[in-house]
């Protein structure tokens, strides 16, 4: 049976609705409530229905475009948590204390207090980030939303605890999770002298030939995903068995709880399988136990369990990923960040965190999106849609470019990776348990593999800047110097990227 490990499995076909109205008129039309009493929120089903209508019409969604009542209703159905980004437009973080920003924050809190039945500031302020310019607050009154939207120092307002269920999603999901193993045909791999296995698609990208010049040594790659399996020794005690100069470090920023107020971190261990596969695609080591290697099998790996699955749809997942980005941004030994997780639309606190990590000169790769073959018309998802990230998707192994059965494409895509064969076999990677191997697909494996290729380039040219490494990737790709409207610069030639000719 064909098995996919998906970054965003949307469950049914979205039909494009033709309309002569502008997008703004359409959004105003469908979000204008018929209720005469605006003190009563829409039901959760009504909120999700309106979001679905906007997605069907525009193919995108942004909380800044909806009316006050819809935003407030979503906030109410998300434990009354409102995320408030504050300060000057596009200024996402601070490097030192600022009286100006502190005064803006106090005005926001005072606005909430004066427009709310809740007058206790201790109950209003849920979370105050120490680096990013946002706070999570408790909002119970409709008038609070109206007043906050008048403040020009408010960059964004988002219902931080609301979980969209318009595609039949559950409040807590397990999207992209799979810990099972696969039988890998001998036609789908080669071998190193040690006996370690080389995935079939590494030959398409000449990764095996690039290893003659670089194996990623000395470069730190941060992977933000579901963590790493404690049952896979090649991503544990045996990580440096064949190259003693490397290290793996595992952290956790995710809180596994249905309660927003919980602060018990869940630890670094993968309970899903997706993060183990993504980390393996980047950095699984050389070995003599016939297991698959990663693209940069001598790089250093820093894993962050920031989420429970690939769909960033609850409060703790969004905060966990943002905190992981901050932590990796602060590290001098990390040059590359790989994120094979995402969401259909922008999440303010993660957007702020991406901008912080980018400002620290990190090269950030993000998955363009994976869904069912009925919905892969959907555009590039967040955060791959950001200018600060490098968006990657997967394509089939054939002479003409064709996205994988479940991969998203679009103008935001920067690179592609061949990861699907005609027999539907995807890229094989190290499995969740010792001795296991598994197929890993979609834009998830494409992103992780590209991050590994970037590590090969940076290890070969350790003095290079982020832009110089990215430029080498571009110049090695199939469509350079032009950019294809769906596939970006196309497939990377890893040998050319490290060798330069």
C-alpha positions as CSV (number, residue, x, y, z in Angstrom):
1,X,0.0,0.0,0.0
2,X,1.2,3.5,-0.8
3,X,2.2,5.2,2.4
4,X,2.8,8.9,2.9
5,X,4.2,10.9,5.8
6,X,2.5,14.2,5.2
7,X,3.2,17.7,6.3
8,X,-0.4,18.9,5.9
9,X,-3.0,16.2,5.0
10,X,-6.1,18.2,4.2
11,X,-9.0,15.9,3.9
12,X,-11.2,17.0,1.1
13,X,-11.4,19.0,-2.2
14,X,-11.7,22.7,-1.9
15,X,-13.7,24.1,-4.8
16,X,-12.7,27.5,-6.2
17,X,-15.6,29.8,-6.2
18,X,-15.8,32.4,-9.0
19,X,-17.0,35.8,-8.0
20,X,-17.1,39.2,-9.6
21,X,-16.6,40.8,-6.2
22,X,-13.1,41.8,-5.0
23,X,-11.5,39.8,-2.3
24,X,-12.1,42.5,0.2
25,X,-15.8,42.8,-0.7
26,X,-16.1,39.0,-0.5
27,X,-14.5,38.8,2.9
28,X,-16.6,41.6,4.2
29,X,-19.7,39.9,2.8
30,X,-19.2,36.5,4.4
31,X,-17.9,37.7,7.7
32,X,-20.6,40.2,8.4
33,X,-22.6,38.5,11.1
34,X,-26.4,38.4,10.9
35,X,-26.6,38.4,14.7
36,X,-28.2,41.6,16.1
37,X,-26.4,41.1,19.4
38,X,-22.6,41.4,18.8
39,X,-22.0,40.4,22.4
40,X,-22.7,36.8,21.5
41,X,-19.9,35.0,19.6
42,X,-20.4,32.9,16.6
43,X,-20.3,29.2,17.3
44,X,-17.0,27.4,16.6
45,X,-18.6,25.7,13.6
46,X,-19.6,29.0,12.2
47,X,-16.1,30.5,12.7
48,X,-14.5,27.5,10.9
49,X,-17.2,27.7,8.1
50,X,-16.3,31.4,7.4
51,X,-12.6,30.6,7.3
52,X,-13.3,27.8,4.9
53,X,-15.2,30.1,2.6
54,X,-12.3,32.6,2.6
55,X,-9.8,29.8,1.8
56,X,-12.1,28.5,-1.0
57,X,-12.3,32.0,-2.6
58,X,-8.8,33.3,-2.1
59,X,-6.6,30.3,-1.5
60,X,-5.2,32.1,1.6
61,X,-6.3,33.5,4.9
62,X,-5.2,36.3,7.2
63,X,-6.7,37.3,10.5
64,X,-6.0,41.0,9.8
65,X,-8.6,40.8,7.0
66,X,-11.6,39.6,9.0
67,X,-14.1,41.7,10.9
68,X,-14.0,42.3,14.7
69,X,-16.7,39.8,15.5
70,X,-15.2,36.9,13.7
71,X,-11.8,37.5,15.4
72,X,-13.4,37.8,18.8
73,X,-15.5,34.7,18.3
74,X,-12.4,32.7,17.4
75,X,-10.7,34.1,20.4
76,X,-13.5,33.0,22.7
77,X,-13.4,29.5,21.3
78,X,-9.6,29.3,21.9
79,X,-9.7,29.7,25.7
80,X,-10.0,33.5,25.2
81,X,-6.3,33.7,24.3
82,X,-5.4,36.6,22.0
83,X,-1.9,36.9,20.7
84,X,-0.9,40.6,20.3
85,X,2.1,41.6,18.3
86,X,3.1,45.1,19.2
87,X,5.6,47.8,18.2
88,X,6.6,49.3,14.9
89,X,5.5,47.5,11.8
90,X,7.8,44.6,10.8
91,X,9.9,45.0,13.9
92,X,9.5,41.4,15.3
93,X,12.0,41.3,18.2
94,X,14.2,43.4,20.5
95,X,17.8,42.9,21.4
96,X,17.7,45.0,24.5
97,X,15.2,46.5,26.9
98,X,13.1,49.3,25.4
99,X,11.1,51.9,27.4
100,X,9.1,52.6,24.3
101,X,8.1,49.0,23.7
102,X,7.3,48.7,27.4
103,X,5.0,51.7,27.3
104,X,3.2,50.3,24.2
105,X,2.7,47.0,26.1
106,X,1.3,48.8,29.1
107,X,-1.2,50.8,26.9
108,X,-2.4,47.5,25.4
109,X,-2.9,45.9,28.9
110,X,-4.7,49.0,30.1
111,X,-7.0,48.9,27.0
112,X,-7.9,45.4,27.9
113,X,-8.5,46.2,31.5
114,X,-10.8,49.2,30.8
115,X,-12.8,47.4,28.1
116,X,-13.2,44.2,30.0
117,X,-15.1,42.8,32.9
118,X,-11.8,41.3,34.1
119,X,-9.9,44.1,35.9
120,X,-7.1,42.0,37.3
121,X,-4.0,42.5,35.2
122,X,-2.5,39.2,36.6
123,X,-5.4,37.4,35.0
124,X,-5.1,39.3,31.7
125,X,-1.4,38.7,30.9
126,X,-0.8,35.1,30.1
127,X,2.6,35.2,28.5
128,X,5.2,38.0,27.9
129,X,7.9,36.9,25.5
130,X,11.5,37.9,26.6
131,X,12.7,38.5,23.0
132,X,9.9,38.6,20.5
133,X,7.5,41.6,20.5
134,X,4.3,39.8,21.3
135,X,2.2,38.9,24.4
136,X,-0.6,36.4,25.0
137,X,-3.5,37.9,26.8
138,X,-6.9,36.8,28.0
139,X,-9.7,38.7,26.2
140,X,-13.4,38.1,27.1
141,X,-15.2,41.2,25.7
142,X,-16.0,42.1,22.1
143,X,-15.2,45.8,22.7
144,X,-11.6,44.9,23.6
145,X,-11.0,43.7,20.0
146,X,-12.5,46.9,18.6
147,X,-10.3,49.1,20.7
148,X,-7.1,47.2,20.2
149,X,-7.6,47.4,16.5
150,X,-7.6,51.2,16.7
151,X,-4.0,51.1,18.2
152,X,-1.5,51.8,15.4
153,X,1.2,50.2,17.6
154,X,-0.5,46.8,17.4
155,X,1.1,44.8,14.6
156,X,-1.3,41.9,14.6
157,X,-4.1,40.3,16.6
158,X,-4.6,36.5,16.4
159,X,-6.7,34.0,18.4
160,X,-3.7,32.2,19.8
161,X,-5.7,29.2,21.2
162,X,-8.2,28.7,18.4
163,X,-8.0,25.4,16.5
164,X,-9.5,25.5,13.0
165,X,-11.6,22.4,12.3
166,X,-13.0,23.3,8.9
167,X,-11.4,20.4,7.1
168,X,-12.6,17.9,9.6
169,X,-9.4,18.2,11.7
170,X,-9.5,17.2,15.3
171,X,-8.5,19.5,18.1
172,X,-5.5,17.2,18.7
173,X,-4.2,15.4,15.7
174,X,-1.3,13.1,14.7
175,X,-0.8,14.4,11.1
176,X,2.3,13.0,9.4
177,X,3.0,10.6,12.2
178,X,4.2,7.0,11.5
179,X,6.7,4.9,13.4
180,X,6.3,1.7,11.3
181,X,9.0,0.2,9.1
182,X,9.1,-0.6,5.4
183,X,10.8,-3.3,3.3
184,X,13.2,-1.4,1.0
185,X,13.9,-3.1,-2.3
186,X,17.6,-3.4,-3.4
187,X,16.7,-1.3,-6.4
188,X,16.1,1.7,-4.2
189,X,19.6,2.0,-2.6
190,X,23.3,1.8,-3.1
191,X,26.0,1.2,-0.6
192,X,29.1,2.9,0.9
193,X,32.3,0.9,1.5
194,X,31.2,0.6,5.2
195,X,28.0,-1.1,4.1
196,X,25.8,1.8,4.9
197,X,23.0,2.4,2.4
198,X,22.6,5.3,0.1
199,X,19.0,6.4,-0.8
200,X,18.2,6.0,-4.6
201,X,17.5,9.7,-5.1
202,X,20.9,10.8,-3.8
203,X,22.3,9.6,-7.2
204,X,19.9,11.9,-9.0
205,X,21.2,14.9,-7.1
206,X,24.8,13.6,-7.2
207,X,25.0,13.8,-3.4
208,X,27.2,10.6,-3.4
209,X,29.7,12.3,-5.7
210,X,29.6,15.5,-3.6
211,X,30.9,13.4,-0.6
212,X,34.3,13.3,-2.3
213,X,34.6,17.0,-1.4
214,X,32.4,17.4,1.7
215,X,30.4,15.4,4.1
216,X,29.1,18.3,6.2
217,X,31.7,18.2,8.9
218,X,31.7,21.0,11.4
219,X,28.3,22.5,10.3
220,X,25.4,22.6,12.8
221,X,22.0,21.8,11.4
222,X,19.0,22.5,13.6
223,X,15.9,20.4,13.0
224,X,12.6,21.7,14.4
225,X,10.1,18.9,14.3
226,X,8.6,16.2,16.6
227,X,12.0,15.2,18.1
228,X,14.2,12.2,17.7
229,X,13.4,8.6,18.7
230,X,15.2,7.4,21.8
231,X,15.0,3.9,20.2
232,X,17.3,4.7,17.3
233,X,21.0,4.4,18.4
234,X,22.3,5.8,15.1
235,X,20.7,9.1,16.1
236,X,21.9,8.6,19.7
237,X,24.9,6.7,21.1
238,X,26.2,5.7,17.6
239,X,25.8,9.1,16.0
240,X,29.5,9.8,16.1
241,X,30.8,6.2,15.9
242,X,32.3,6.6,12.4
243,X,33.3,10.3,12.7
244,X,34.2,11.2,16.3
245,X,34.3,14.9,15.6
246,X,30.5,15.3,15.4
247,X,27.7,15.6,18.0
248,X,23.9,15.3,18.3
249,X,22.0,17.3,20.9
250,X,18.3,16.9,21.6
251,X,15.9,19.4,23.3
252,X,12.2,19.9,23.8
253,X,10.2,23.1,23.8
254,X,6.7,21.5,23.3
255,X,4.2,21.1,26.1
256,X,2.0,18.1,25.6
257,X,-1.2,19.2,27.3
258,X,-4.7,20.2,26.3
259,X,-4.5,23.0,29.0
260,X,-3.0,26.2,27.7
261,X,-1.7,27.1,31.2
262,X,0.4,23.9,31.6
263,X,4.2,24.6,31.7
264,X,5.5,21.0,31.8
265,X,7.9,20.5,28.9
266,X,7.5,17.1,27.2
267,X,11.2,16.5,26.5
268,X,13.1,15.8,23.3
269,X,11.9,12.3,22.5
270,X,9.9,11.7,19.3
271,X,6.5,10.1,19.8
272,X,5.4,10.6,16.2
273,X,8.1,9.4,13.9
274,X,8.2,12.4,11.6
275,X,11.0,14.2,13.4
276,X,13.2,11.1,13.4
277,X,12.7,10.7,9.7
278,X,13.5,14.3,9.0
279,X,16.6,14.3,11.2
280,X,17.8,11.0,9.5
281,X,17.4,12.5,6.1
282,X,19.7,15.4,7.1
283,X,22.3,13.7,9.2
284,X,22.0,9.9,9.8
285,X,25.6,8.7,10.2
286,X,27.9,6.3,8.2
287,X,27.5,2.9,9.8
288,X,28.3,-0.8,9.4
289,X,24.8,-2.1,10.2
290,X,23.3,-1.6,6.7
291,X,21.3,1.5,7.7
292,X,20.6,4.6,5.5
293,X,22.9,7.6,5.7
294,X,21.7,11.2,5.6
295,X,22.8,13.8,3.0
296,X,25.3,15.4,5.4
297,X,26.4,12.3,7.4
298,X,29.2,14.1,9.2
299,X,27.4,17.3,10.2
300,X,26.3,18.1,13.7
301,X,22.6,17.8,14.5
302,X,20.6,19.9,17.0
303,X,17.1,18.5,17.3
304,X,14.1,20.4,18.9
305,X,10.9,18.8,19.6
306,X,8.7,21.8,19.1
307,X,5.5,20.1,18.1
308,X,3.5,16.8,18.4
309,X,2.9,16.5,14.7
310,X,3.4,18.4,11.4
311,X,0.3,20.6,11.6
312,X,0.8,23.6,13.9
313,X,-2.7,24.0,15.0
314,X,-2.7,24.4,18.8
315,X,-1.3,26.9,21.3
316,X,1.6,24.7,22.6
317,X,2.7,23.7,19.2
318,X,2.9,27.3,17.9
319,X,4.7,28.5,21.0
320,X,7.0,25.4,21.0
321,X,8.2,26.1,17.5
322,X,8.7,29.8,18.2
323,X,10.7,29.0,21.2
324,X,12.8,26.5,19.2
325,X,13.6,29.1,16.6
326,X,14.7,31.5,19.3
327,X,17.0,28.9,20.9
328,X,18.6,27.9,17.5
329,X,18.9,31.6,16.6
330,X,21.0,32.2,19.7
331,X,23.5,29.4,18.9
332,X,26.7,30.2,17.1
333,X,27.3,26.6,16.1
334,X,24.0,26.4,14.1
335,X,24.1,27.7,10.6
336,X,21.1,25.9,9.0
337,X,17.6,25.3,10.3
338,X,15.3,22.7,8.7
339,X,11.5,22.9,9.3
340,X,9.3,20.2,7.7
341,X,6.2,21.5,9.6
342,X,3.7,24.2,8.9
343,X,0.2,25.6,8.6
344,X,-2.0,27.0,5.8
345,X,-1.7,30.6,7.0
346,X,0.7,32.8,8.9
347,X,1.1,32.5,12.7
348,X,2.4,35.7,14.2
349,X,4.6,34.5,16.9
350,X,6.3,32.0,14.6
351,X,6.7,34.6,12.0
352,X,8.4,36.9,14.5
353,X,10.7,34.0,15.6
354,X,11.7,33.2,12.0
355,X,12.6,36.8,11.5
356,X,14.8,36.7,14.6
357,X,16.6,33.5,13.5
358,X,17.1,35.0,10.0
359,X,18.5,38.2,11.6
360,X,21.1,35.9,13.3
361,X,22.2,34.7,9.8
362,X,20.6,31.3,9.9
363,X,19.7,29.7,6.5
364,X,16.2,28.5,7.1
365,X,14.6,25.8,4.9
366,X,10.8,25.2,5.1
367,X,8.5,22.7,3.5
368,X,6.3,24.0,0.7
369,X,3.4,21.8,1.8
370,X,2.0,18.3,1.4
371,X,-1.6,17.2,1.2
372,X,-3.9,14.8,-0.5
373,X,-3.7,14.7,-4.3
374,X,-7.2,16.4,-4.3
375,X,-5.9,19.5,-2.5
376,X,-2.3,19.9,-3.6
377,X,-3.5,22.9,-5.8
378,X,-3.2,24.8,-2.5
379,X,-0.3,27.2,-2.5
380,X,2.9,27.2,-0.5
381,X,2.1,27.0,3.2
382,X,3.5,29.0,6.1
383,X,6.4,29.5,7.0
384,X,7.7,28.4,3.6
385,X,5.7,31.3,2.2
386,X,7.9,33.9,4.1
387,X,10.7,35.8,2.3
388,X,13.0,34.8,5.1
389,X,12.8,31.1,4.4
390,X,13.8,28.9,1.5
391,X,10.8,26.9,0.3
392,X,11.3,23.3,-0.9
393,X,9.0,20.8,-2.5
394,X,9.2,17.3,-3.9
395,X,9.0,16.1,-7.5
396,X,8.8,12.8,-9.4
397,X,11.8,11.0,-10.9
398,X,11.2,11.6,-14.6
399,X,12.5,13.7,-17.5
400,X,9.9,16.5,-17.1
401,X,9.1,18.2,-13.9
402,X,6.0,17.0,-12.1
403,X,5.3,17.5,-8.5
404,X,4.9,14.4,-6.3
405,X,1.3,13.2,-5.9
406,X,0.8,15.1,-2.7
407,X,3.2,18.1,-3.0
408,X,2.4,21.8,-3.2
409,X,4.0,24.0,-5.8
410,X,3.9,27.7,-6.6
411,X,5.8,30.9,-7.1
412,X,7.2,30.8,-3.5
413,X,9.0,27.6,-4.1
414,X,12.8,27.9,-4.4
415,X,14.1,24.4,-4.9
416,X,12.9,20.9,-5.6
417,X,14.1,17.4,-4.7
418,X,13.4,14.2,-6.6
419,X,11.8,12.0,-3.9
420,X,9.1,9.9,-5.7
421,X,9.6,7.1,-8.3
422,X,7.0,5.7,-10.7
423,X,6.4,2.8,-8.4
424,X,5.5,5.3,-5.7
425,X,8.5,4.5,-3.6
426,X,9.8,7.6,-1.8
427,X,13.2,8.4,-0.3
428,X,14.3,5.6,2.2
429,X,15.6,6.8,5.5
430,X,16.7,5.4,8.9
431,X,13.7,4.1,10.8
432,X,12.3,4.9,14.3
433,X,13.6,1.7,15.8
434,X,17.1,0.1,15.6
435,X,17.4,-2.0,12.5
436,X,14.4,-0.4,10.8
437,X,14.2,1.6,7.6
438,X,11.2,3.5,6.2
439,X,10.1,5.5,3.2
440,X,9.7,9.2,3.8
441,X,7.9,11.5,1.3
442,X,6.4,14.8,0.4
443,X,7.9,18.2,0.8
444,X,9.1,17.1,4.3
445,X,11.9,14.8,3.0
446,X,12.7,17.3,0.2
447,X,13.3,20.0,2.8
448,X,15.4,17.9,5.1
449,X,17.5,16.7,2.2
450,X,18.1,20.2,0.9
451,X,19.2,21.3,4.3
452,X,21.7,18.5,4.2
453,X,23.0,19.5,0.8
454,X,23.4,23.1,2.2
455,X,25.5,21.7,5.0
456,X,27.8,20.0,2.4
457,X,28.3,23.3,0.7
458,X,29.0,25.3,3.9
459,X,31.4,22.6,5.2
460,X,33.4,22.9,1.9
461,X,33.4,26.8,2.2
462,X,33.3,27.4,6.0
463,X,34.1,31.1,5.5
464,X,31.1,31.7,3.2
465,X,28.2,33.9,4.1
466,X,24.6,32.6,4.1
467,X,23.9,34.4,0.8
468,X,27.0,32.9,-0.8
469,X,25.9,29.4,0.2
470,X,22.4,30.0,-1.1
471,X,23.8,31.4,-4.3
472,X,25.9,28.2,-4.8
473,X,22.7,26.2,-4.4
474,X,20.9,28.4,-7.0
475,X,23.7,28.2,-9.5
476,X,23.8,24.5,-9.3
477,X,20.1,24.1,-9.9
478,X,18.4,23.1,-13.2
479,X,16.6,26.4,-14.1
480,X,19.2,28.9,-12.9
481,X,19.4,31.8,-13.7
482,X,15.7,31.9,-14.3
483,X,13.1,30.8,-11.8
484,X,10.2,28.5,-12.8
485,X,6.7,29.6,-11.7
486,X,6.0,26.3,-9.9
487,X,9.4,24.7,-9.1
488,X,11.7,27.7,-8.4
489,X,15.3,27.0,-9.4
490,X,14.5,23.3,-9.7
491,X,16.6,20.3,-8.7
492,X,20.0,21.0,-7.1
493,X,23.2,19.3,-8.4
494,X,25.0,18.8,-5.1
495,X,28.3,18.0,-6.8
496,X,28.2,21.2,-8.7
497,X,27.2,23.1,-5.6
498,X,30.2,22.0,-3.6
499,X,32.7,21.9,-6.5
500,X,31.6,25.0,-8.3
501,X,31.8,23.8,-11.9
